[in-house]
Amino acid sequence: MLENIRYFIRRALRNMRQWPVLCSAAILTMAVALATVATFFLVVINIQGLASSWSEEVQVVAYFQQPPSRNQLAPLVRKVEAFPDVKQVIYVSKTEALKRFKTRLGDDAGLLEGVSRDLLPASLEVTLKAKSRNRAGVERVVSLLKKDSRFNDLRFGQEWLERFENFVDLLKFVGLILGSFFLFAALFIVSNTIKLTLYARRDELEIMALVGATKRFIQIPFLLEGALQGLISGLLSLGFLGLSFKLLVQKSLQSFWLTPVGFDPVFLAGNQQLILVVCGVMLGLLGSLFSLRKFVRL
């Protein structure tokens, strides 16, 4: 048994050495296909994380027609905090609103010198619970706030987040289409590479069959060859993905001006990296299997 295993490995390696150009083409094609699919997957993961970070900033701001008195404010805050979708309510006075505005202006804050403190309206900043940071949750809170006549304007930035989520869905779809195309191309090239190897050795295979070699004995070295090619391509794609993540994805997301402070792009988890390599092995095995069906019937 051990001797057979050694023979299969030596035979597979010899096949790869005898056809270096075809073997390299198959490995590189599979590596490009796997890296393309994994890159889209990695980008989508980080963009979804980015969207999740942005969703933490989703809130409804309700502006007062007239600032409430102290006796009115506490009951109103408790009432809004009792809404099912609300996590926290913060009252922002006119003075605090103007102070925030000056802070945002930075060096240009001097432009507001002499401006009345009543320039900006008082408001309630309503932060939503994590499960309610979506269009439905925002609409529920807004509909409840609209029933209170003390508010004359409501602002919420949910539409841009919805558009961003649609963009993520589009990115997933494009990644699926391109990934499927590249994987099919890789499968086609691997299959034809093995076919050429089998065709060049058809006389040898016929002799082996005549002297009593079983179909499995003939097939295993070629299946092993495809698996080795897939293993190498999986490792290459993983290395390329890690390099591109450090040089492109990580720096691009960190330098993106809408990226929240403290957001750290993530790479593939250990099990996801293992799945990528296993997919390479399976891709090579399938390519070999398809070609063997025509030359050596299962």
Secondary structure as GFF3:
##gff-version 3
##sequence-region A 1 298
A	DSSP	alpha_helix	2	18	.	.	.	ID=ss1
A	DSSP	alpha_helix	20	55	.	.	.	ID=ss2
A	DSSP	beta_strand	59	64	.	.	.	ID=ss3
A	DSSP	alpha_helix	70	81	.	.	.	ID=ss4
A	DSSP	beta_strand	86	92	.	.	.	ID=ss5
A	DSSP	alpha_helix	94	105	.	.	.	ID=ss6
A	DSSP	three_ten_helix	106	112	.	.	.	ID=ss7
A	DSSP	beta_strand	123	128	.	.	.	ID=ss8
A	DSSP	three_ten_helix	130	132	.	.	.	ID=ss9
A	DSSP	alpha_helix	135	145	.	.	.	ID=ss10
A	DSSP	beta_strand	151	156	.	.	.	ID=ss11
A	DSSP	alpha_helix	159	200	.	.	.	ID=ss12
A	DSSP	alpha_helix	202	210	.	.	.	ID=ss13
A	DSSP	alpha_helix	215	244	.	.	.	ID=ss14
A	DSSP	pi_helix	245	249	.	.	.	ID=ss15
A	DSSP	alpha_helix	250	255	.	.	.	ID=ss16
A	DSSP	alpha_helix	270	295	.	.	.	ID=ss17
###
